Amino acid sequence: MPQDSSININSGGAQQNAYDAIVIGSGISGGWAAKELCEKGLKTLVLERGRDVKHIKDYPTANLAPWELKHRGSITRETQLRNPLISRAAGYGEDDQHFFVNDDDHPYIQEKPFDWIRGYQVGGKSLTWGRCTQRWSDFEFTGPQRFGYGWDWPIRYADVAPWYSHVEKFIGVCGSKDGLEAMPDGEFLPPFELNCVEQHLKESILKNYGNRYLVHARWAHLTHPDQVHIDQGRGQCQARNLCMRGCPFGGYFSSNSSTLPWAEKTGNLTVRPFSVVHSIIYDEQKQKASGVRVIDTNTKQATEYFAKIIFVNGSALNSNLILLNSTSNRFPNGLGNDSGLLGKYICHHNYRGWMNGEIDGFTDTYYYGRNPTDAIIANYRNLHTIDTDFVGGYTTYCGARRDRNNGESCPQQIGAAYKESMTEPGGWTVYAYLQGETIPKEKNHVRLSPDKKDQWGIPLLITSVEYDDNDEKLLNDFFVQTEEMFSKAGVKNIEHWDSKQAPGLDIHEMGGCRMGSDPKSSVLDKWNAVHACKNVFVTDGACMTSTGNQSPSILYMTLTARACNYAVEEMKKGNV
Ligand SMILES: Cc1cc2nc3c(=O)[nH]c(=O)nc-3n(C[C@H](O)[C@H](O)[C@H](O)COP(=O)(O)OP(=O)(O)OC[C@H]3O[C@@H](n4cnc5c(N)ncnc54)[C@H](O)[C@@H]3O)c2cc1C
């Protein structure tokens, strides 16, 4: 059998290590699988490669003032030199670096530059995510097939709409109902207010274009908690904008504050930290998966755990790695890889476009609190027809803020008057950034190294992902259109720049295990089950058939909840 014979396995007695369900990974999607399966009465084992992180207790910096942090929140030169890759991640700082991996501990091989951003701990990246949660519309589900740049999804918006509602009500999403075709409404808590400049931009854009809409984006923040949030032990968002440290109020959604404790209350949950899943075990006789091989990250002892269904939620690239490493006589090239497509069509979002400008006036108005959200201009490109020289759409995040008065206008750059001038707020700055769809391509792939392994004997992942000409055109359109919209609204001194960042730094890793109706051109069916191994479900970003232009995590939660419901129904019928 093509398994790693160097592993000394402690099966612990099949009985003792047997559960109804195993969930690999405890991040955003794994937390949802745990909640849904435990609520439905399944004894569920969550395997997490990282350490445990308990809500509140394990947020050591949550309440520190800047002067209580040794370097006022900045990372040291030494940290930067030791972690050149992970320290590029958005928001990485002295106050939250403990929720990101260290570069040296978790190597991988970049055939082409790819910044793989990871948070290995209970809760995964749910602790540090940006919390933006728009729904997909049918434009995204159908675009790739309608315009011939990708494969068709086996599902439509109507299939997931009720599951979006299910997720939104539980996690708490703030936003306004805008009635936009390109960005469907959901179950919203009240939004944060647009400030006066954002309101001005909104009106100007609508007046000048008629079909472009600047609205509140949707965010997983409790602006006004419902009973279900209070029952989770969570409270109102305090607008501190210190979210990435972990929120002691539970003001934003994370697995740690929400799904995992909820699952635990059922009495059906077991979480095993420090447990890296090496591979999934395939039972050749029963023709289904029977469990997983796990390596204790501290002792390096291997153990097997068994279950009737397995949910793979390691985050897209790790889920690809686990499946590629799950070889057997039936699946010599990775579990479910009959099509040869496993690990291919890896994709990401185009986050290269950034813009800043200034706007005069509005100096009699200020705002209160540190709003942790941005506004959004919903995608207006390539909806009904292709109306540009590229395919796919993009979302424009934007906003306005009053900067600190740096005393530049004060004639003397010293003394009481200078200090006094700095207590006044400065002028308004307007900003925007791009989140663009990318085209899934076969050549953008991950595969296993044939000879290099990590400290647990698991093959290193090789990443081979790059931009294409479509990304350049889309980026250029963002610059031209956003500059025009801002100029028409009176924004001046506009600067824009291409960050030229490597794929991966967008932290929206997707694909490799895509959903589809035809097993010849996809790995997963419409319920996220592996076509050729129906008791294994992949419901994180690996399942994505295309990228759309919206932040993806709420779709992973939605597909997870939907797949859990299906899996349990199938179990009841004796089909898995
Ligand atoms: C700074 C930042 C901002 C972001 N902003 C947004 C946003 O605004 N909106 C949005 O939609 N998304 C955002 N994201 C992305 C979002 O965090 C991810 O899409 C989401 O966390 C993916 O969920 P997941 O369950 O697939 O993976 P994760 O949350 O990463 O969880 C995966 C878990 O699996 C564990 N694991 C991996 N491999 C194994 C293994 N072999 N064995 C056992 N355990 C394993 C990991 O340790 C981890 O805990 C952001 C991310 C970051 C870091």
PDBQT file of the ligand as one rigid body, heavy atoms in Angstrom, charges set to zero:
ROOT
HETATM    1  C1  LIG A 601      -6.050  39.187   7.978  1.00  0.00    +0.000 C 
HETATM    2  C2  LIG A 601      -7.125  38.367   7.311  1.00  0.00    +0.000 A 
HETATM    3  C3  LIG A 601      -8.246  38.992   6.801  1.00  0.00    +0.000 A 
HETATM    4  C4  LIG A 601      -9.252  38.224   6.195  1.00  0.00    +0.000 A 
HETATM    5  N1  LIG A 601     -10.404  38.845   5.819  1.00  0.00    +0.000 NA
HETATM    6  C5  LIG A 601     -11.448  38.106   5.377  1.00  0.00    +0.000 A 
HETATM    7  C6  LIG A 601     -12.716  38.711   5.160  1.00  0.00    +0.000 A 
HETATM    8  O1  LIG A 601     -12.937  39.891   5.427  1.00  0.00    +0.000 OA
HETATM    9  N2  LIG A 601     -13.712  37.944   4.669  1.00  0.00    +0.000 N 
HETATM   10  C7  LIG A 601     -13.522  36.632   4.360  1.00  0.00    +0.000 A 
HETATM   11  O2  LIG A 601     -14.459  36.008   3.870  1.00  0.00    +0.000 OA
HETATM   12  N3  LIG A 601     -12.335  36.021   4.600  1.00  0.00    +0.000 NA
HETATM   13  C8  LIG A 601     -11.300  36.723   5.104  1.00  0.00    +0.000 A 
HETATM   14  N4  LIG A 601     -10.107  36.119   5.380  1.00  0.00    +0.000 N 
HETATM   15  C9  LIG A 601      -9.936  34.713   5.001  1.00  0.00    +0.000 C 
HETATM   16  C10 LIG A 601     -10.535  33.760   6.018  1.00  0.00    +0.000 C 
HETATM   17  O3  LIG A 601      -9.838  33.848   7.220  1.00  0.00    +0.000 OA
HETATM   18  C11 LIG A 601     -10.467  32.346   5.468  1.00  0.00    +0.000 C 
HETATM   19  O4  LIG A 601     -11.168  32.290   4.243  1.00  0.00    +0.000 OA
HETATM   20  C12 LIG A 601     -11.126  31.351   6.421  1.00  0.00    +0.000 C 
HETATM   21  O5  LIG A 601     -10.529  31.375   7.685  1.00  0.00    +0.000 OA
HETATM   22  C13 LIG A 601     -11.050  29.959   5.833  1.00  0.00    +0.000 C 
HETATM   23  O6  LIG A 601     -11.690  29.081   6.711  1.00  0.00    +0.000 OA
HETATM   24  P1  LIG A 601     -11.157  27.609   6.829  1.00  0.00    +0.000 P 
HETATM   25  O7  LIG A 601     -11.981  26.900   7.829  1.00  0.00    +0.000 OA
HETATM   26  O8  LIG A 601     -11.077  27.036   5.474  1.00  0.00    +0.000 OA
HETATM   27  O9  LIG A 601      -9.638  27.765   7.296  1.00  0.00    +0.000 OA
HETATM   28  P2  LIG A 601      -9.005  28.297   8.647  1.00  0.00    +0.000 P 
HETATM   29  O10 LIG A 601      -9.884  29.260   9.317  1.00  0.00    +0.000 OA
HETATM   30  O11 LIG A 601      -7.622  28.731   8.313  1.00  0.00    +0.000 OA
HETATM   31  O12 LIG A 601      -8.938  26.979   9.530  1.00  0.00    +0.000 OA
HETATM   32  C14 LIG A 601      -8.223  25.844   9.106  1.00  0.00    +0.000 C 
HETATM   33  C15 LIG A 601      -7.763  25.084  10.347  1.00  0.00    +0.000 C 
HETATM   34  O13 LIG A 601      -7.308  23.808   9.963  1.00  0.00    +0.000 OA
HETATM   35  C16 LIG A 601      -6.118  23.499  10.681  1.00  0.00    +0.000 C 
HETATM   36  N5  LIG A 601      -5.375  22.519   9.895  1.00  0.00    +0.000 N 
HETATM   37  C17 LIG A 601      -4.773  22.698   8.710  1.00  0.00    +0.000 A 
HETATM   38  N6  LIG A 601      -4.208  21.555   8.287  1.00  0.00    +0.000 NA
HETATM   39  C18 LIG A 601      -4.472  20.616   9.225  1.00  0.00    +0.000 A 
HETATM   40  C19 LIG A 601      -4.146  19.234   9.357  1.00  0.00    +0.000 A 
HETATM   41  N7  LIG A 601      -3.433  18.572   8.424  1.00  0.00    +0.000 N 
HETATM   42  N8  LIG A 601      -4.563  18.585  10.460  1.00  0.00    +0.000 NA
HETATM   43  C20 LIG A 601      -5.277  19.220  11.426  1.00  0.00    +0.000 A 
HETATM   44  N9  LIG A 601      -5.605  20.535  11.354  1.00  0.00    +0.000 NA
HETATM   45  C21 LIG A 601      -5.217  21.217  10.256  1.00  0.00    +0.000 A 
HETATM   46  C22 LIG A 601      -5.430  24.844  10.828  1.00  0.00    +0.000 C 
HETATM   47  O14 LIG A 601      -4.509  24.846  11.887  1.00  0.00    +0.000 OA
HETATM   48  C23 LIG A 601      -6.609  25.778  11.062  1.00  0.00    +0.000 C 
HETATM   49  O15 LIG A 601      -6.912  25.906  12.433  1.00  0.00    +0.000 OA
HETATM   50  C24 LIG A 601      -9.089  36.828   6.031  1.00  0.00    +0.000 A 
HETATM   51  C25 LIG A 601      -7.964  36.209   6.568  1.00  0.00    +0.000 A 
HETATM   52  C26 LIG A 601      -7.003  36.955   7.243  1.00  0.00    +0.000 A 
HETATM   53  C27 LIG A 601      -5.838  36.250   7.890  1.00  0.00    +0.000 C 
ENDROOT
TORSDOF 0
